[in-house]
Amino acid sequence: MQATRRRRLARRRKSLGLTQEDLAARLRVERSTVVRWEGGEREPQPWIRPRLAAALNLSSEELEELLTEADGVDGDAGTRPYEALAPGDRNPAFGPEIAEQVRRSQEEWPRVRRAVGARGRELAELAAWLYPAACRAPGGHALTGPGWLLDEPVELDSVRLSFADAESPLPRLEPLDHVLPLTTRGERYAGYSRAVRDLVRPRLLENRLSYRLLGVSQRHGVAMTFGTTTFFEVFDLKESLAHEFKAAWLASGGSVPDWSALPLRSAIGVPFDPARLLMSPGISTLTIRRGARGDDRFMMHQRDGRAVADGGGMCTVMPSGEFQPSSLAAVDVRNDFSLWRNIMREYSEEFLGNPEHDGAGACSIDYVRQEPFRSFEQARAEGRLRLWHYGLVMDPLTLAASQRTVAVIDDETFDRLFTGLVSTNDEGHLVGEGGRLDMPFTGEAIDRLEPRLSACSLTLLRLAWRDRSRLLGR
């Protein structure tokens, strides 16, 4: 599908007498980057948007309006449901036939997205069957690539990260028409996230800078190389893949679809090459409260489908979140390029309900002096909070990669760190047993929870139970 041009953005540049080369020079980017912005092929990265707005003499809000130009038309007329448009807003070329096509498209698309009739992680399990056994993690619930998943966990600090400054080209997948609905102008939406925003908007849907996986190696221990991307760039890809599978599953009457019905997935093939598949592996941490008398427990989170754009209705380990900096400031792209700092911020957000640490902060975080990070650091230095890394797995339905980690916290330390533990956060609520906000870390509890668990969370819980003696130090 051809990308939608941002004509108003280009007109604004020209009105200031700037060529694409002039604007690129002011922003210290390549001319091809400006071409892709104006051509609708790529979003400006969040940290460069203030500079872009200043170069175009626009406010941040005015720039966002130009960047979200709806399917080649001015304003938002192309984004509202057709029935909501005033007669004067409607395209005069629209006749009853086109209007009916738009109506059917905007009704069918949410129906496929919901995939009514699918139970739990059924679709993820079916999608896993498309791939050979060598591509599956232990248990067969999730996928994992060569060198991705470790035979046994390693300490978090042994995982080496490197940052690549050079911009890497984004892999492009086509066709997309079969996973995108029609706008009120009778054209396809430019991207999946835009359709979600307009037609089924959840409470939490924000575009933020994220770290992009560029390479994985186990040659001398675990090493990963990252660049940058945005949440929407990754979201558009993984949700398009999931939508394609859901549509094919519905059309087949609930059977595993044939590869011929999955052109996007077929174009990717074996899905573990970051050069062919855009990946931003978030970090999901299994938190185990280590009991002094062996009564260990773990934390579990029920995701609210009304609040989140993906994974709603499933139980996951917690905390879980995107691997991203804490603010849009360029300094934080490097300052927060740390697995531990990302995990700490997720604890602050999901366990303590601190929204200012959720990746949209306005200023840098002082991890040495600022609470709760100071206390987290102290507990770890004292050996009362230990962290382990299992490597990477991939959700079979969305082909979204994620890092799997485990935190073991002594019970007294847990109670001190999380005195203000919240039972409900922006993304859902905690799942507990016996009037508590946690679950017993036993094989029986994992078995009972299995139907409610996401594929990747189940994989991590099974691995952690297998390696419990090593993780718990017993």
Backbone torsions as a table, in degrees:
resi	resn	phi	psi	omega
1	MET	NA	135.4	-179.7
2	GLN	-72.0	136.8	-179.8
3	ALA	-67.3	151.9	-179.8
4	THR	-85.8	124.2	-178.5
5	ARG	-72.9	143.2	175.1
6	ARG	-94.5	82.2	-174.2
7	ARG	-66.0	-37.5	-177.9
8	ARG	-68.3	-34.8	176.9
9	LEU	-64.1	-44.0	178.7
10	ALA	-65.5	-39.5	179.7
11	ARG	-64.2	-38.2	178.2
12	ARG	-62.2	-44.1	178.0
13	ARG	-59.5	-47.4	-177.4
14	LYS	-65.4	-34.0	-179.0
15	SER	-65.1	-22.2	177.9
16	LEU	-92.6	3.6	179.0
17	GLY	75.6	23.4	-177.7
18	LEU	-101.6	134.2	168.7
19	THR	-84.8	169.9	176.1
20	GLN	-61.9	-35.2	177.3
21	GLU	-65.4	-40.2	179.1
22	ASP	-61.5	-47.7	-178.6
23	LEU	-64.4	-41.7	179.0
24	ALA	-60.3	-41.0	-179.3
25	ALA	-65.2	-40.8	179.4
26	ARG	-62.6	-35.4	-176.4
27	LEU	-93.4	-5.9	-178.0
28	ARG	58.4	48.6	173.7
29	VAL	-128.5	171.6	177.1
30	GLU	-75.8	150.5	175.8
31	ARG	-57.7	-35.9	-179.4
32	SER	-61.3	-27.8	177.7
33	THR	-67.7	-44.2	177.2
34	VAL	-63.1	-40.5	178.3
35	VAL	-58.9	-43.2	-179.2
36	ARG	-68.2	-36.5	176.4
37	TRP	-61.0	-50.7	-176.3
38	GLU	-70.9	-26.8	178.1
39	GLY	-82.0	-2.8	-179.9
40	GLY	74.9	14.9	-177.5
41	GLU	-87.3	-17.3	-177.9
42	ARG	-156.0	150.9	177.4
43	GLU	-91.0	139.0	170.3
44	PRO	-60.6	136.9	179.9
45	GLN	-62.6	147.0	-175.4
46	PRO	-55.0	-39.0	-175.4
47	TRP	-72.4	-18.1	-179.5
48	ILE	-93.4	-10.6	-175.9
49	ARG	-63.4	-40.0	176.1
50	PRO	-59.1	-39.3	178.6
51	ARG	-68.8	-37.9	178.0
52	LEU	-65.2	-42.6	178.6
53	ALA	-61.5	-43.1	179.7
54	ALA	-64.2	-40.6	-179.7
55	ALA	-64.1	-29.0	-178.8
56	LEU	-100.1	8.5	-179.5
57	ASN	53.8	48.4	-179.7
58	LEU	-124.0	155.9	168.4
59	SER	-78.3	165.9	178.0
60	SER	-60.1	-38.4	-179.5
61	GLU	-67.0	-41.2	179.3
62	GLU	-65.4	-38.3	177.3
63	LEU	-64.1	-44.0	-180.0
64	GLU	-59.8	-36.3	179.1
65	GLU	-63.7	-40.7	178.5
66	LEU	-68.7	-37.8	-178.1
67	LEU	-70.9	-27.1	-179.8
68	THR	-99.8	24.4	177.3
69	GLU	-50.3	130.0	-168.7
70	ALA	-86.9	103.0	168.3
71	ASP	50.0	44.7	172.5
72	GLY	81.8	9.3	178.7
73	VAL	-122.9	157.5	-179.9
74	ASP	-76.1	146.1	175.5
75	GLY	75.0	-161.1	-175.3
76	ASP	-106.9	14.1	-175.3
77	ALA	-62.0	-25.1	-177.5
78	GLY	-86.9	3.9	-172.9
79	THR	-112.4	-13.6	-179.2
80	ARG	-85.8	151.6	173.6
81	PRO	-52.7	144.2	-172.9
82	TYR	-55.7	-41.7	-176.4
83	GLU	-64.0	-22.6	-176.4
84	ALA	-83.4	-10.2	-178.0
85	LEU	-78.7	139.6	172.3
86	ALA	-71.3	152.7	-178.1
87	PRO	-52.9	-36.8	-178.9
88	GLY	-69.9	-19.6	179.9
89	ASP	-82.5	-18.2	-171.7
90	ARG	-78.1	145.1	178.3
91	ASN	-61.3	123.1	-177.6
92	PRO	-63.0	-18.6	178.6
93	ALA	-77.3	-11.4	-178.5
94	PHE	-71.2	129.0	170.1
95	GLY	-111.6	179.9	-179.4
96	PRO	-59.0	-33.4	-177.8
97	GLU	-66.8	-44.9	179.3
98	ILE	-67.3	-41.2	178.4
99	ALA	-58.9	-38.4	178.8
100	GLU	-68.4	-37.6	177.2
101	GLN	-62.3	-42.9	178.1
102	VAL	-61.9	-46.9	-179.1
103	ARG	-59.3	-46.9	-179.3
104	ARG	-64.0	-40.6	-179.2
105	SER	-63.2	-43.5	-177.2
106	GLN	-77.0	-12.2	171.7
107	GLU	-90.7	-39.4	-176.9
108	GLU	-71.5	-38.7	-174.9
109	TRP	-60.6	-48.0	176.5
110	PRO	-63.9	-32.9	179.3
111	ARG	-62.9	-44.3	177.9
112	VAL	-65.9	-41.9	-179.2
113	ARG	-59.6	-39.5	178.9
114	ARG	-72.9	-28.1	-178.9
115	ALA	48.5	56.9	-179.0
116	VAL	-58.3	132.4	-178.6
117	GLY	109.8	-19.5	176.1
118	ALA	-78.3	139.8	-177.4
119	ARG	-112.1	128.8	174.7
120	GLY	51.0	-126.8	-178.6
121	ARG	-97.0	25.2	-176.4
122	GLU	-54.1	-45.1	-177.2
123	LEU	-66.9	-37.1	176.7
124	ALA	-64.1	-41.5	178.5
125	GLU	-64.0	-41.7	178.9
126	LEU	-65.1	-41.2	179.3
127	ALA	-63.6	-33.6	178.8
128	ALA	-62.6	-31.2	-179.2
129	TRP	-66.4	-17.0	178.3
130	LEU	-68.6	-20.3	-172.3
131	TYR	-108.5	148.7	-179.6
132	PRO	-64.3	161.3	-176.8
133	ALA	-58.1	-30.2	-179.1
134	ALA	-65.8	-19.3	-179.7
135	CYS	-91.3	-2.6	-173.9
136	ARG	-103.2	145.0	174.8
137	ALA	-74.0	166.1	177.8
138	PRO	-53.2	132.2	-176.5
139	GLY	95.5	-20.4	176.4
140	GLY	78.3	6.6	-176.2
141	HIS	-81.5	-31.6	-177.6
142	ALA	-126.2	169.4	177.1
143	LEU	-103.7	157.6	175.2
144	THR	-154.0	141.5	-176.0
145	GLY	-91.8	175.0	179.6
146	PRO	-60.9	123.0	-180.0
147	GLY	76.6	7.5	-177.7
148	TRP	-81.4	-48.8	-172.8
149	LEU	-104.0	132.5	-175.2
150	LEU	-84.7	150.4	177.0
151	ASP	-67.1	-30.0	175.1
152	GLU	-148.7	155.8	-174.9
153	PRO	-69.0	150.9	174.5
154	VAL	-118.6	157.8	178.1
155	GLU	-64.3	143.3	-173.5
156	LEU	-56.7	-39.6	-176.1
157	ASP	-68.3	-14.2	178.9
158	SER	-81.5	-10.1	178.0
159	VAL	-82.0	121.2	-176.1
160	ARG	-96.5	131.1	176.9
161	LEU	-113.4	141.6	172.3
162	SER	-132.2	149.0	-175.6
163	PHE	-114.4	129.6	179.6
164	ALA	-101.1	119.3	-179.4
165	ASP	-74.2	-32.2	-176.3
166	ALA	-65.7	139.3	179.4
167	GLU	-76.7	127.6	178.9
168	SER	-98.2	139.2	-179.3
169	PRO	-62.8	145.2	178.4
170	LEU	-83.3	129.8	173.9
171	PRO	-66.9	136.2	-178.6
172	ARG	-111.2	138.1	179.2
173	LEU	-121.1	137.8	175.9
174	GLU	-143.8	158.3	0.6
175	PRO	-84.7	161.2	179.0
176	LEU	-119.2	-8.6	-175.2
177	ASP	-55.3	-34.6	-174.2
178	HIS	-76.2	-7.0	178.9
179	VAL	-115.5	1.7	-178.0
180	LEU	-117.7	138.6	178.0
181	PRO	-81.3	174.1	176.1
182	LEU	-85.3	142.8	170.3
183	THR	-79.0	175.1	177.9
184	THR	-67.3	-10.4	176.0
185	ARG	-91.5	1.6	178.6
186	GLY	82.3	10.1	177.9
187	GLU	-107.3	162.6	177.5
188	ARG	-73.2	146.0	172.6
189	TYR	-60.0	149.7	-178.6
190	ALA	-74.9	-22.9	-179.4
191	GLY	-162.6	160.1	-175.9
192	TYR	-66.6	-40.2	-178.1
193	SER	-63.8	-34.4	178.3
194	ARG	-66.5	-40.2	178.5
195	ALA	-65.7	-40.9	177.2
196	VAL	-61.1	-44.4	-179.3
197	ARG	-59.5	-40.2	-174.1
198	ASP	-84.8	-36.1	-168.7
199	LEU	-105.2	-33.4	-176.6
200	VAL	-139.0	40.1	-168.7
201	ARG	-56.2	121.5	171.6
202	PRO	-81.1	173.8	-179.6
203	ARG	-69.0	-31.7	-176.6
204	LEU	-113.5	105.9	177.5
205	LEU	-155.7	91.2	-178.0
206	GLU	-130.4	142.8	178.7
207	ASN	-91.3	118.3	-178.8
208	ARG	-131.9	160.3	175.9
209	LEU	-67.5	137.4	177.2
210	SER	-134.4	160.3	176.1
211	TYR	-86.1	134.7	-176.4
212	ARG	-106.1	128.0	178.8
213	LEU	-72.6	129.5	178.4
214	LEU	-115.2	-20.8	-179.5
215	GLY	-171.0	152.1	178.6
216	VAL	-132.2	137.6	178.6
217	SER	-144.9	145.9	172.2
218	GLN	-121.9	20.9	-175.0
219	ARG	-61.1	-46.4	177.7
220	HIS	-128.3	56.6	-172.9
221	GLY	91.6	174.7	-176.1
222	VAL	-73.8	128.2	177.6
223	ALA	-139.4	137.8	178.7
224	MET	-133.8	140.0	177.5
225	THR	-110.5	137.0	-176.7
226	PHE	-129.7	151.6	165.1
227	GLY	-121.1	-143.1	178.4
228	THR	-132.6	155.0	173.9
229	THR	-151.1	-166.7	174.9
230	THR	-125.2	159.0	-179.9
231	PHE	-58.6	-43.6	-176.7
232	PHE	-66.4	-35.3	178.8
233	GLU	-60.7	-42.6	179.3
234	VAL	-74.8	-41.9	-180.0
235	PHE	-58.7	-45.1	-179.5
236	ASP	-57.0	-41.5	-177.8
237	LEU	-70.8	-52.2	-173.6
238	LYS	-68.8	-36.0	179.2
239	GLU	-74.1	-29.6	174.2
240	SER	-65.2	-41.5	178.0
241	LEU	-64.2	-42.4	178.9
242	ALA	-65.6	-41.1	-179.5
243	HIS	-63.8	-42.4	179.0
244	GLU	-59.6	-43.8	-179.5
245	PHE	-66.3	-42.6	179.9
246	LYS	-60.8	-43.1	179.9
247	ALA	-63.1	-43.1	179.8
248	ALA	-67.7	-36.8	178.1
249	TRP	-64.5	-44.4	178.1
250	LEU	-63.5	-42.0	-179.0
251	ALA	-66.8	-27.9	-178.7
252	SER	-88.2	1.6	-179.8
253	GLY	76.9	23.4	177.1
254	GLY	96.6	13.6	178.0
255	SER	-97.4	168.0	174.3
256	VAL	-66.4	122.9	-177.5
257	PRO	-65.2	156.8	173.2
258	ASP	-80.9	151.2	-179.8
259	TRP	-58.3	-29.3	-178.8
260	SER	-64.7	-21.0	178.1
261	ALA	-90.7	4.5	-175.1
262	LEU	-128.4	66.7	-175.2
263	PRO	-63.6	-35.7	178.2
264	LEU	-64.8	-48.6	-179.8
265	ARG	-64.2	-38.6	179.5
266	SER	-63.9	-36.1	-179.6
267	ALA	-65.4	-28.0	179.4
268	ILE	-78.9	-40.0	-176.8
269	GLY	70.6	-136.7	176.2
270	VAL	-65.4	121.6	-162.2
271	PRO	-93.1	32.4	-172.4
272	PHE	-112.3	8.7	-179.2
273	ASP	-98.8	111.7	-179.0
274	PRO	-62.0	-17.7	177.7
275	ALA	-76.6	-21.1	-178.7
276	ARG	-107.0	-19.6	-178.1
277	LEU	-133.1	120.4	179.6
278	LEU	-66.4	126.9	-177.2
279	MET	-132.7	135.9	171.8
280	SER	-132.9	86.2	-170.9
281	PRO	-74.1	103.7	173.8
282	GLY	-63.9	176.1	-176.4
283	ILE	-119.3	120.9	175.9
284	SER	-114.0	124.9	-173.5
285	THR	-116.7	124.2	170.7
286	LEU	-81.2	117.2	-179.1
287	THR	-99.2	117.5	-180.0
288	ILE	-110.4	125.4	176.5
289	ARG	-90.4	106.3	-172.8
290	ARG	-80.8	113.8	-178.6
291	GLY	-80.3	141.6	-179.5
292	ALA	-64.8	-26.6	-179.5
293	ARG	-106.4	20.0	178.8
294	GLY	84.5	5.1	180.0
295	ASP	-90.5	69.8	-175.5
296	ASP	-77.7	149.0	-179.2
297	ARG	-139.7	162.2	179.3
298	PHE	-136.7	161.3	-175.4
299	MET	-98.5	141.9	-178.9
300	MET	-138.2	144.2	-172.8
301	HIS	-126.5	130.4	175.2
302	GLN	-97.6	116.2	-177.4
303	ARG	-81.0	136.8	-177.5
304	ASP	-90.4	115.1	-178.4
305	GLY	-64.0	-20.5	177.5
306	ARG	-79.6	-17.9	-175.4
307	ALA	-102.3	-35.3	-173.6
308	VAL	-107.2	154.1	-177.0
309	ALA	-85.8	-14.1	178.8
310	ASP	-149.3	153.4	176.6
311	GLY	75.4	12.0	-179.0
312	GLY	-64.3	141.0	177.7
313	GLY	90.1	-11.2	-178.7
314	MET	-100.5	156.6	173.6
315	CYS	-93.8	138.5	179.9
316	THR	-134.9	160.7	171.0
317	VAL	-67.4	162.6	-179.6
318	MET	-145.2	148.6	5.4
319	PRO	-82.3	157.4	176.2
320	SER	-137.3	140.4	179.0
321	GLY	-170.2	172.9	177.2
322	GLU	-68.6	151.5	172.6
323	PHE	-89.7	103.1	-171.2
324	GLN	-154.6	159.6	176.0
325	PRO	-72.7	165.5	-174.7
326	SER	-83.1	-14.4	179.4
327	SER	-151.0	177.7	179.0
328	LEU	-86.3	-3.6	-179.3
329	ALA	-65.3	137.6	-177.5
330	ALA	-59.5	-33.3	-178.9
331	VAL	-64.5	-31.0	-177.7
332	ASP	-76.8	-18.2	175.0
333	VAL	-58.9	-37.0	176.5
334	ARG	-90.0	-41.6	-176.4
335	ASN	-60.3	-34.7	-176.6
336	ASP	-101.8	11.2	178.5
337	PHE	-79.4	72.8	-173.3
338	SER	-154.7	130.0	177.7
339	LEU	-63.5	-42.9	-176.7
340	TRP	-65.2	-43.4	179.6
341	ARG	-65.6	-35.9	176.6
342	ASN	-64.7	-43.1	179.4
343	ILE	-64.1	-41.4	178.1
344	MET	-60.0	-42.8	-179.6
345	ARG	-65.4	-35.7	177.4
346	GLU	-67.0	-37.1	174.2
347	TYR	-62.1	-42.8	179.6
348	SER	-61.5	-40.3	-177.8
349	GLU	-77.1	-54.0	-170.7
350	GLU	-81.2	-33.8	-178.0
351	PHE	-90.1	-34.5	-174.1
352	LEU	-111.5	-5.5	174.8
353	GLY	71.9	30.5	-179.9
354	ASN	-91.6	100.9	-175.5
355	PRO	-69.7	-23.5	-176.4
356	GLU	-70.3	-7.3	-178.9
357	HIS	-110.1	21.7	-172.8
358	ASP	-95.0	11.9	178.9
359	GLY	103.3	-1.4	-179.4
360	ALA	-119.5	25.7	-176.6
361	GLY	-66.6	160.0	-178.7
362	ALA	-95.1	-12.2	-178.9
363	CYS	-148.3	167.3	-177.6
364	SER	-68.9	152.6	179.0
365	ILE	-96.0	135.2	173.1
366	ASP	-92.2	95.0	-175.1
367	TYR	-70.9	-16.9	-178.3
368	VAL	-83.3	-40.4	-173.2
369	ARG	-108.6	-24.9	-172.4
370	GLN	-84.3	136.2	176.0
371	GLU	-85.8	149.0	6.3
372	PRO	-87.5	6.0	-173.2
373	PHE	-66.6	-36.4	178.0
374	ARG	-58.3	-43.5	-179.7
375	SER	-69.8	-37.8	176.1
376	PHE	-59.5	-46.3	-179.1
377	GLU	-62.1	-42.1	-178.9
378	GLN	-64.6	-43.9	179.6
379	ALA	-61.3	-38.7	179.7
380	ARG	-70.1	-40.3	179.2
381	ALA	-63.5	-31.7	179.4
382	GLU	-82.4	-2.9	179.3
383	GLY	79.9	14.0	-179.4
384	ARG	-95.6	-5.3	174.6
385	LEU	-135.6	112.3	-175.6
386	ARG	-117.8	142.7	-174.1
387	LEU	-125.2	140.0	-177.7
388	TRP	-131.5	152.8	-178.8
389	HIS	-127.0	130.3	179.5
390	TYR	-101.8	-7.1	-175.9
391	GLY	103.0	-148.9	-172.7
392	LEU	-121.7	146.3	170.5
393	VAL	-131.5	172.6	-177.9
394	MET	-136.6	134.1	175.6
395	ASP	-70.5	125.9	-175.6
396	PRO	-65.8	-28.6	-176.7
397	LEU	-76.9	-48.3	-175.7
398	THR	-96.2	-13.4	-172.5
399	LEU	56.9	35.0	175.9
400	ALA	-90.6	123.0	178.7
401	ALA	-81.8	150.9	175.9
402	SER	-151.1	153.3	176.6
403	GLN	-92.4	139.6	-179.0
404	ARG	-111.8	119.5	-178.5
405	THR	-129.8	162.5	179.0
406	VAL	-131.8	134.2	173.1
407	ALA	-115.8	127.8	176.4
408	VAL	-112.8	119.2	-174.5
409	ILE	-123.1	126.9	177.3
410	ASP	-58.2	143.6	-171.3
411	ASP	-58.6	-43.6	179.8
412	GLU	-64.2	-38.6	178.3
413	THR	-67.3	-40.0	177.6
414	PHE	-57.9	-48.1	-178.4
415	ASP	-62.5	-34.4	179.6
416	ARG	-73.9	-42.9	-177.9
417	LEU	-68.7	-35.7	-172.5
418	PHE	-118.1	44.9	176.0
419	THR	-57.6	-36.4	-179.7
420	GLY	-95.3	31.0	-178.4
421	LEU	-53.5	126.9	-179.7
422	VAL	-97.3	141.2	-179.5
423	SER	-83.3	-22.2	-179.3
424	THR	-132.5	135.4	174.7
425	ASN	-128.3	-172.4	-173.7
426	ASP	-62.6	-23.1	-173.0
427	GLU	-104.5	-7.2	-179.3
428	GLY	158.1	-150.5	-177.4
429	HIS	-140.0	159.9	179.1
430	LEU	-75.0	149.0	178.3
431	VAL	-111.1	122.8	-178.7
432	GLY	-130.3	-174.4	-176.6
433	GLU	-146.6	139.7	177.4
434	GLY	66.4	35.0	179.9
435	GLY	79.0	5.4	179.7
436	ARG	-103.5	173.0	178.4
437	LEU	-105.5	25.5	177.1
438	ASP	-146.9	174.2	-177.5
439	MET	-120.4	147.7	175.9
440	PRO	-65.8	134.1	179.4
441	PHE	-83.2	83.0	-179.8
442	THR	-135.9	158.6	176.5
443	GLY	-62.2	-35.7	179.8
444	GLU	-64.2	-43.4	-179.9
445	ALA	-63.8	-40.2	178.6
446	ILE	-64.5	-40.6	178.0
447	ASP	-61.6	-42.3	-178.2
448	ARG	-68.5	-34.4	-179.5
449	LEU	-80.1	-16.0	-170.3
450	GLU	-48.1	-46.4	-178.3
451	PRO	-62.4	-22.3	-176.5
452	ARG	-94.8	-8.8	-172.3
453	LEU	-86.5	143.7	171.2
454	SER	-66.1	159.1	-175.8
455	ALA	-59.3	-45.2	-176.3
456	CYS	-73.3	-33.2	177.1
457	SER	-68.7	-40.0	177.4
458	LEU	-61.9	-42.1	178.6
459	THR	-59.2	-45.9	-179.0
460	LEU	-65.8	-42.0	179.8
461	LEU	-62.3	-41.4	178.5
462	ARG	-63.8	-41.9	178.9
463	LEU	-64.8	-43.6	-178.6
464	ALA	-65.5	-38.3	177.7
465	TRP	-66.2	-38.4	176.7
466	ARG	-61.7	-39.8	-174.0
467	ASP	-103.0	24.3	-171.9
468	ARG	-60.5	-34.7	-179.3
469	SER	-63.8	-42.5	179.0
470	ARG	-68.6	-44.9	-176.4
471	LEU	-66.8	-40.0	-175.3
472	LEU	-89.9	-6.7	178.4
473	GLY	71.8	31.9	-179.9
474	ARG	-118.8	NA	NA
